[in-house]
Amino acid sequence: MNKLVSVIVPIYNVEAYLEKCITSIINQTYTNIEIILINDGSTDTSLKICQEYQKLDNRIIILNKNNEGLSAARNDGIAKSKGKYICFIDGDDYISPNYIEKLYNDLTKHKADISVCNFYYENYQGSLTKKKECQNQIYTSTEALKDIFLIQKNLEIMVWNKLYKKELFTKNNITFPKSMIHEDNFVTYKLFAKSKRISLINDKLYYYVQRNNSITNTYSKKRLDVLKSIDEIKAYFISRKDLNEAINCYEFSTYLTIINLLIDKKEDPDTLNKLIKIIKNNKKSYLNNSLIPNIKKIQLRILITSKFLYKIILNTLHFKKYH
């Protein structure tokens, strides 16, 4: 018999996207689900939309709370959930009708702890962009960790587009860090570390909607929260010498991503200079790292030679700005 799947949906002021999101969940071909809608203090009509859908589907549970952020909302959803498996859908995204069915079947078929699917990017005009193709495959815990530390070669560090055994969170006391953004960077590696097997399918089943005012498309000091994940990851895997090069690659790529963002947005020169200094001090380890692609090493050499030249090249040749 198919086990109960808890679908956790944090919601904050996404009234323009929420109906499409909820509709895509209630129309799943896998029907043994509970739908936990967490209204995180929305000031628009999001709560009203949730309440209207609850009248139509008795699988919907609404948690109405004061605004504490995405991490707290997800933690509340996990605590409320009764399913053997859980997945996270952001309130402005949506999923294919067979999203849960395919992830569930793949997870159970391969006796995996986490199953992962491919996805589409959807911009604010509604145009879809395919994420790069990948092969269906099964990863050990170490293989999956190396993949995400190579800045998502095939697997993504985001917690959406995945189905999890709930016990990964509850038995290992894994929660999302409150008052931070880029919270997935602090959680996914722990879930992979505690898994024996992770399965990946190339089917594009999740639609990641990129809004103009979303976190990923704007800059604030909070974007720098991602840098804190580097120290946490190093401490967590301090005895894992087999992951040294992969973590070093993650460290460098994260620094470079933030540097490119600061240059692109013309923001925070103090942080920019601080990160460039860190990269210069660690250039030998980065240049000797066999896992860092040559194109990133070229960027490194230019950056440590001349910040001014790097800015020109970044703006004219359009070096890849993000992971």
DRENDO-1510 file (C-alpha; in Angstrom, 1 decimal, always signed):
<recs>
REC; n; res; u; v; w
REC; 1; MET; +0.0; +0.0; +0.0 .
REC; 2; ASN; +1.2; +3.5; -0.9 .
REC; 3; LYS; +2.4; +5.4; +2.2 .
REC; 4; LEU; +1.3; +8.8; +3.2 .
REC; 5; VAL; +3.3; +11.7; +1.8 .
REC; 6; SER; +3.2; +15.1; +3.5 .
REC; 7; VAL; +3.5; +18.0; +1.1 .
REC; 8; ILE; +4.8; +21.1; +3.0 .
REC; 9; VAL; +4.1; +24.5; +1.4 .
REC; 10; PRO; +5.5; +27.7; +3.1 .
REC; 11; ILE; +3.5; +30.7; +2.0 .
REC; 12; TYR; +4.3; +34.4; +2.3 .
REC; 13; ASN; +2.6; +37.0; +0.1 .
REC; 14; VAL; +2.4; +34.9; -3.1 .
REC; 15; GLU; -1.3; +35.5; -4.0 .
REC; 16; ALA; -0.5; +35.8; -7.7 .
REC; 17; TYR; +1.1; +32.3; -7.8 .
REC; 18; LEU; -0.7; +30.4; -5.0 .
REC; 19; GLU; -3.7; +29.1; -6.9 .
REC; 20; LYS; -1.5; +27.5; -9.5 .
REC; 21; CYS; +0.7; +26.0; -6.8 .
REC; 22; ILE; -2.1; +24.5; -4.8 .
REC; 23; THR; -4.0; +23.2; -7.9 .
REC; 24; SER; -0.9; +21.4; -9.1 .
REC; 25; ILE; -0.7; +19.6; -5.7 .
REC; 26; ILE; -4.4; +18.6; -5.3 .
REC; 27; ASN; -4.3; +17.2; -8.8 .
REC; 28; GLN; -1.5; +14.8; -8.2 .
REC; 29; THR; -1.9; +11.3; -9.6 .
REC; 30; TYR; -0.5; +10.0; -6.2 .
REC; 31; THR; -3.5; +10.7; -4.0 .
REC; 32; ASN; -2.4; +9.5; -0.5 .
REC; 33; ILE; -1.1; +12.9; +0.5 .
REC; 34; GLU; -1.7; +15.5; +3.2 .
REC; 35; ILE; -1.2; +19.1; +2.1 .
REC; 36; ILE; +0.2; +21.4; +4.8 .
REC; 37; LEU; -0.2; +25.0; +3.9 .
REC; 38; ILE; +1.8; +27.3; +6.2 .
REC; 39; ASN; +0.7; +30.9; +6.0 .
REC; 40; ASP; +3.7; +32.7; +7.4 .
REC; 41; GLY; +2.0; +36.0; +8.3 .
REC; 42; SER; +1.0; +37.0; +4.8 .
REC; 43; THR; -0.5; +40.5; +4.4 .
REC; 44; ASP; -2.1; +39.8; +1.0 .
REC; 45; THR; -5.0; +37.4; +0.2 .
REC; 46; SER; -2.8; +34.2; +0.5 .
REC; 47; LEU; -4.6; +33.0; +3.6 .
REC; 48; LYS; -8.0; +33.5; +2.0 .
REC; 49; ILE; -6.9; +31.5; -1.0 .
REC; 50; CYS; -5.8; +28.7; +1.3 .
REC; 51; GLN; -9.1; +28.7; +3.1 .
REC; 52; GLU; -11.1; +28.5; -0.2 .
REC; 53; TYR; -9.1; +25.5; -1.3 .
REC; 54; GLN; -9.5; +23.8; +2.1 .
REC; 55; LYS; -13.2; +23.8; +1.5 .
REC; 56; LEU; -12.6; +21.9; -1.8 .
REC; 57; ASP; -10.1; +19.3; -0.5 .
REC; 58; ASN; -10.1; +17.7; +3.0 .
REC; 59; ARG; -6.5; +16.7; +2.6 .
REC; 60; ILE; -5.5; +20.4; +3.2 .
REC; 61; ILE; -4.3; +21.5; +6.6 .
REC; 62; ILE; -3.7; +25.2; +7.2 .
REC; 63; LEU; -1.1; +26.5; +9.7 .
REC; 64; ASN; -1.7; +30.2; +10.2 .
REC; 65; LYS; +1.2; +31.9; +12.1 .
REC; 66; ASN; +3.1; +35.1; +12.6 .
REC; 67; ASN; +5.9; +35.8; +10.1 .
REC; 68; GLU; +9.1; +34.1; +11.1 .
REC; 69; GLY; +10.6; +33.2; +7.7 .
REC; 70; LEU; +10.9; +30.3; +5.4 .
REC; 71; SER; +13.0; +28.1; +7.7 .
REC; 72; ALA; +10.6; +28.4; +10.7 .
REC; 73; ALA; +7.6; +27.6; +8.4 .
REC; 74; ARG; +9.3; +24.5; +7.0 .
REC; 75; ASN; +10.2; +23.4; +10.6 .
REC; 76; ASP; +6.6; +23.8; +11.6 .
REC; 77; GLY; +5.4; +21.8; +8.6 .
REC; 78; ILE; +7.7; +18.9; +9.5 .
REC; 79; ALA; +6.5; +19.0; +13.1 .
REC; 80; LYS; +2.9; +18.9; +12.0 .
REC; 81; SER; +3.4; +16.2; +9.3 .
REC; 82; LYS; +2.1; +12.6; +9.7 .
REC; 83; GLY; +3.5; +11.2; +6.5 .
REC; 84; LYS; +6.3; +8.6; +6.2 .
REC; 85; TYR; +7.7; +10.8; +3.4 .
REC; 86; ILE; +7.8; +14.6; +3.0 .
REC; 87; CYS; +8.5; +17.0; +0.2 .
REC; 88; PHE; +8.6; +20.8; +0.1 .
REC; 89; ILE; +6.9; +23.0; -2.5 .
REC; 90; ASP; +7.5; +26.8; -2.4 .
REC; 91; GLY; +4.3; +28.7; -2.6 .
REC; 92; ASP; +5.2; +30.5; -5.8 .
REC; 93; ASP; +6.2; +27.3; -7.6 .
REC; 94; TYR; +4.2; +24.4; -9.0 .
REC; 95; ILE; +4.7; +20.7; -10.0 .
REC; 96; SER; +3.7; +18.3; -12.7 .
REC; 97; PRO; +0.7; +16.0; -12.1 .
REC; 98; ASN; +2.9; +12.9; -11.6 .
REC; 99; TYR; +5.6; +14.6; -9.5 .
REC; 100; ILE; +4.9; +12.7; -6.3 .
REC; 101; GLU; +4.1; +9.4; -8.0 .
REC; 102; LYS; +7.4; +9.4; -10.0 .
REC; 103; LEU; +9.5; +10.4; -7.0 .
REC; 104; TYR; +7.8; +7.9; -4.7 .
REC; 105; ASN; +8.1; +5.0; -7.2 .
REC; 106; ASP; +11.8; +5.8; -7.8 .
REC; 107; LEU; +12.5; +6.0; -4.1 .
REC; 108; THR; +10.8; +2.8; -3.2 .
REC; 109; LYS; +12.1; +0.9; -6.3 .
REC; 110; HIS; +15.7; +1.7; -5.4 .
REC; 111; LYS; +15.3; +1.6; -1.6 .
REC; 112; ALA; +16.6; +5.1; -1.5 .
REC; 113; ASP; +16.3; +7.6; +1.3 .
REC; 114; ILE; +15.9; +10.6; -1.0 .
REC; 115; SER; +14.7; +10.8; -4.6 .
REC; 116; VAL; +15.4; +13.8; -6.8 .
REC; 117; CYS; +13.9; +15.0; -10.1 .
REC; 118; ASN; +15.0; +17.5; -12.7 .
REC; 119; PHE; +13.2; +20.8; -13.1 .
REC; 120; TYR; +12.3; +23.8; -15.3 .
REC; 121; TYR; +13.1; +27.4; -14.6 .
REC; 122; GLU; +10.2; +29.7; -15.3 .
REC; 123; ASN; +10.8; +33.5; -15.6 .
REC; 124; TYR; +8.4; +36.2; -14.7 .
REC; 125; GLN; +7.1; +36.3; -18.3 .
REC; 126; GLY; +6.2; +32.6; -18.1 .
REC; 127; SER; +8.9; +31.3; -20.4 .
REC; 128; LEU; +10.4; +28.0; -19.5 .
REC; 129; THR; +14.1; +27.2; -19.5 .
REC; 130; LYS; +15.3; +23.6; -19.2 .
REC; 131; LYS; +17.9; +22.8; -16.5 .
REC; 132; LYS; +20.8; +20.8; -18.0 .
REC; 133; GLU; +20.0; +17.2; -18.8 .
REC; 134; CYS; +21.2; +14.5; -16.4 .
REC; 135; GLN; +21.2; +10.8; -16.4 .
REC; 136; ASN; +19.0; +8.6; -14.2 .
REC; 137; GLN; +21.3; +7.2; -11.5 .
REC; 138; ILE; +21.8; +6.1; -8.0 .
REC; 139; TYR; +24.2; +7.8; -5.6 .
REC; 140; THR; +25.9; +6.6; -2.5 .
REC; 141; SER; +26.0; +9.2; +0.3 .
REC; 142; THR; +29.6; +10.2; -0.5 .
REC; 143; GLU; +28.9; +10.4; -4.3 .
REC; 144; ALA; +25.9; +12.7; -3.7 .
REC; 145; LEU; +27.9; +14.9; -1.3 .
REC; 146; LYS; +30.7; +15.3; -3.8 .
REC; 147; ASP; +28.2; +16.3; -6.5 .
REC; 148; ILE; +26.6; +19.1; -4.5 .
REC; 149; PHE; +30.0; +20.4; -3.4 .
REC; 150; LEU; +31.0; +20.6; -7.0 .
REC; 151; ILE; +28.3; +23.2; -7.2 .
REC; 152; GLN; +25.5; +21.0; -8.3 .
REC; 153; LYS; +27.0; +19.0; -11.2 .
REC; 154; ASN; +23.8; +16.9; -11.3 .
REC; 155; LEU; +22.2; +17.2; -7.9 .
REC; 156; GLU; +20.9; +20.5; -6.6 .
REC; 157; ILE; +21.4; +21.8; -3.1 .
REC; 158; MET; +17.8; +23.2; -2.9 .
REC; 159; VAL; +15.4; +21.1; -0.8 .
REC; 160; TRP; +12.6; +21.3; -3.3 .
REC; 161; ASN; +12.5; +18.9; -6.2 .
REC; 162; LYS; +13.1; +16.0; -3.7 .
REC; 163; LEU; +11.1; +13.4; -1.8 .
REC; 164; TYR; +12.6; +12.4; +1.6 .
REC; 165; LYS; +12.0; +9.8; +4.2 .
REC; 166; LYS; +10.7; +11.9; +7.1 .
REC; 167; GLU; +13.0; +10.1; +9.6 .
REC; 168; LEU; +16.0; +11.7; +8.0 .
REC; 169; PHE; +14.9; +14.9; +9.7 .
REC; 170; THR; +13.4; +13.5; +12.9 .
REC; 171; LYS; +15.9; +10.9; +13.8 .
REC; 172; ASN; +18.9; +13.1; +13.1 .
REC; 173; ASN; +17.4; +16.3; +14.6 .
REC; 174; ILE; +17.9; +18.2; +11.3 .
REC; 175; THR; +16.1; +21.5; +11.1 .
REC; 176; PHE; +16.3; +24.6; +9.0 .
REC; 177; PRO; +18.2; +27.5; +10.5 .
REC; 178; LYS; +16.0; +30.3; +11.5 .
REC; 179; SER; +16.6; +34.0; +10.5 .
REC; 180; MET; +18.8; +33.0; +7.6 .
REC; 181; ILE; +18.4; +32.9; +3.8 .
REC; 182; HIS; +20.1; +30.2; +1.7 .
REC; 183; GLU; +18.8; +27.9; +4.4 .
REC; 184; ASP; +19.0; +24.9; +2.0 .
REC; 185; ASN; +22.9; +25.2; +2.1 .
REC; 186; PHE; +22.8; +24.4; +5.8 .
REC; 187; VAL; +20.5; +21.4; +5.5 .
REC; 188; THR; +20.8; +19.4; +2.3 .
REC; 189; TYR; +24.4; +18.2; +2.9 .
REC; 190; LYS; +23.3; +16.8; +6.3 .
REC; 191; LEU; +20.4; +14.9; +4.7 .
REC; 192; PHE; +22.7; +13.5; +2.1 .
REC; 193; ALA; +25.3; +12.6; +4.8 .
REC; 194; LYS; +22.6; +10.6; +6.7 .
REC; 195; SER; +21.3; +8.8; +3.6 .
REC; 196; LYS; +22.5; +5.5; +2.3 .
REC; 197; ARG; +21.2; +5.9; -1.2 .
REC; 198; ILE; +19.9; +8.9; -3.3 .
REC; 199; SER; +18.2; +8.4; -6.6 .
REC; 200; LEU; +18.0; +10.9; -9.4 .
REC; 201; ILE; +15.6; +10.9; -12.4 .
REC; 202; ASN; +16.0; +13.3; -15.4 .
REC; 203; ASP; +12.2; +13.9; -15.6 .
REC; 204; LYS; +11.5; +17.6; -15.3 .
REC; 205; LEU; +8.7; +17.6; -12.8 .
REC; 206; TYR; +9.2; +20.8; -10.7 .
REC; 207; TYR; +8.6; +24.3; -12.0 .
REC; 208; TYR; +10.9; +26.8; -10.3 .
REC; 209; VAL; +9.3; +30.3; -10.8 .
REC; 210; GLN; +11.8; +33.1; -10.7 .
REC; 211; ARG; +10.3; +36.4; -9.6 .
REC; 212; ASN; +11.9; +39.8; -10.2 .
REC; 213; ASN; +11.7; +40.5; -6.4 .
REC; 214; SER; +12.8; +37.1; -5.2 .
REC; 215; ILE; +15.8; +36.6; -3.0 .
REC; 216; THR; +17.9; +35.2; -5.9 .
REC; 217; ASN; +17.3; +38.2; -8.1 .
REC; 218; THR; +18.0; +40.9; -5.5 .
REC; 219; TYR; +20.9; +41.8; -3.2 .
REC; 220; SER; +20.9; +42.4; +0.5 .
REC; 221; LYS; +23.4; +41.8; +3.3 .
REC; 222; LYS; +21.4; +38.6; +4.1 .
REC; 223; ARG; +22.6; +37.1; +0.8 .
REC; 224; LEU; +25.9; +36.7; +2.7 .
REC; 225; ASP; +24.4; +34.1; +4.9 .
REC; 226; VAL; +25.5; +31.5; +2.4 .
REC; 227; LEU; +29.1; +32.2; +3.4 .
REC; 228; LYS; +28.4; +30.9; +6.9 .
REC; 229; SER; +27.6; +27.5; +5.4 .
REC; 230; ILE; +31.3; +27.1; +4.4 .
REC; 231; ASP; +32.5; +27.0; +8.0 .
REC; 232; GLU; +29.6; +24.7; +9.1 .
REC; 233; ILE; +30.4; +22.2; +6.3 .
REC; 234; LYS; +34.1; +22.2; +7.1 .
REC; 235; ALA; +33.3; +21.5; +10.8 .
REC; 236; TYR; +30.7; +18.9; +10.0 .
REC; 237; PHE; +33.1; +16.9; +7.8 .
REC; 238; ILE; +36.3; +17.7; +9.6 .
REC; 239; SER; +37.3; +14.0; +9.7 .
REC; 240; ARG; +36.3; +13.3; +6.1 .
REC; 241; LYS; +39.5; +13.6; +4.1 .
REC; 242; ASP; +37.8; +12.0; +1.1 .
REC; 243; LEU; +35.7; +15.2; +0.8 .
REC; 244; ASN; +38.5; +17.8; +1.2 .
REC; 245; GLU; +38.8; +18.6; -2.5 .
REC; 246; ALA; +35.1; +18.8; -3.1 .
REC; 247; ILE; +34.5; +21.1; -0.1 .
REC; 248; ASN; +37.4; +23.2; -1.2 .
REC; 249; CYS; +35.7; +23.5; -4.6 .
REC; 250; TYR; +32.4; +24.5; -2.9 .
REC; 251; GLU; +34.2; +27.1; -0.9 .
REC; 252; PHE; +35.9; +28.7; -3.9 .
REC; 253; SER; +32.8; +28.6; -6.1 .
REC; 254; THR; +30.7; +30.2; -3.3 .
REC; 255; TYR; +33.2; +33.0; -2.8 .
REC; 256; LEU; +33.4; +33.6; -6.6 .
REC; 257; THR; +29.6; +33.6; -6.9 .
REC; 258; ILE; +29.2; +36.3; -4.2 .
REC; 259; ILE; +32.1; +38.3; -5.7 .
REC; 260; ASN; +30.4; +38.2; -9.1 .
REC; 261; LEU; +27.1; +39.2; -7.5 .
REC; 262; LEU; +28.6; +42.2; -5.7 .
REC; 263; ILE; +30.3; +43.4; -8.9 .
REC; 264; ASP; +27.2; +42.9; -10.9 .
REC; 265; LYS; +25.0; +44.8; -8.4 .
REC; 266; LYS; +27.7; +47.4; -7.6 .
REC; 267; GLU; +27.1; +46.6; -3.9 .
REC; 268; ASP; +29.1; +46.3; -0.6 .
REC; 269; PRO; +32.7; +47.1; -1.6 .
REC; 270; ASP; +34.0; +46.2; +1.8 .
REC; 271; THR; +32.7; +42.6; +1.6 .
REC; 272; LEU; +33.9; +42.4; -2.0 .
REC; 273; ASN; +37.5; +43.4; -1.0 .
REC; 274; LYS; +37.4; +41.0; +2.0 .
REC; 275; LEU; +36.4; +38.1; -0.2 .
REC; 276; ILE; +39.0; +38.9; -2.8 .
REC; 277; LYS; +41.7; +38.9; -0.1 .
REC; 278; ILE; +40.5; +35.5; +1.1 .
REC; 279; ILE; +40.7; +34.1; -2.4 .
REC; 280; LYS; +44.2; +35.5; -2.8 .
REC; 281; ASN; +45.3; +33.9; +0.5 .
REC; 282; ASN; +44.0; +30.5; -0.6 .
REC; 283; LYS; +44.9; +30.7; -4.3 .
REC; 284; LYS; +47.4; +27.9; -4.1 .
REC; 285; SER; +44.9; +25.4; -2.8 .
REC; 286; TYR; +42.3; +26.4; -5.4 .
REC; 287; LEU; +44.8; +26.3; -8.3 .
REC; 288; ASN; +46.0; +22.8; -7.2 .
REC; 289; ASN; +42.4; +21.5; -6.8 .
REC; 290; SER; +41.8; +19.0; -9.7 .
REC; 291; LEU; +38.0; +19.3; -9.3 .
REC; 292; ILE; +37.8; +23.1; -10.0 .
REC; 293; PRO; +37.1; +23.6; -13.7 .
REC; 294; ASN; +39.7; +25.5; -15.7 .
REC; 295; ILE; +37.4; +28.3; -16.6 .
REC; 296; LYS; +37.0; +29.1; -12.9 .
REC; 297; LYS; +40.8; +28.9; -12.5 .
REC; 298; ILE; +41.2; +31.4; -15.3 .
REC; 299; GLN; +38.7; +33.7; -13.5 .
REC; 300; LEU; +40.8; +33.2; -10.3 .
REC; 301; ARG; +44.0; +34.2; -12.0 .
REC; 302; ILE; +42.4; +37.3; -13.5 .
REC; 303; LEU; +40.8; +38.3; -10.2 .
REC; 304; ILE; +44.0; +38.1; -8.2 .
REC; 305; THR; +45.9; +40.0; -10.9 .
REC; 306; SER; +43.5; +42.9; -11.3 .
REC; 307; LYS; +40.1; +43.5; -9.8 .
REC; 308; PHE; +39.6; +46.2; -12.4 .
REC; 309; LEU; +40.4; +43.9; -15.3 .
REC; 310; TYR; +38.1; +41.2; -13.8 .
REC; 311; LYS; +35.2; +43.7; -13.6 .
REC; 312; ILE; +35.7; +44.6; -17.3 .
REC; 313; ILE; +35.8; +41.0; -18.4 .
REC; 314; LEU; +32.8; +40.0; -16.2 .
REC; 315; ASN; +30.7; +42.8; -17.7 .
REC; 316; THR; +31.8; +42.3; -21.4 .
REC; 317; LEU; +32.3; +38.6; -21.8 .
REC; 318; HIS; +29.6; +37.6; -19.3 .
REC; 319; PHE; +31.5; +35.1; -17.2 .
REC; 320; LYS; +28.9; +32.8; -15.6 .
REC; 321; LYS; +27.7; +34.9; -12.6 .
REC; 322; TYR; +26.1; +32.2; -10.5 .
REC; 323; HIS; +26.8; +28.5; -9.6 .
</recs>
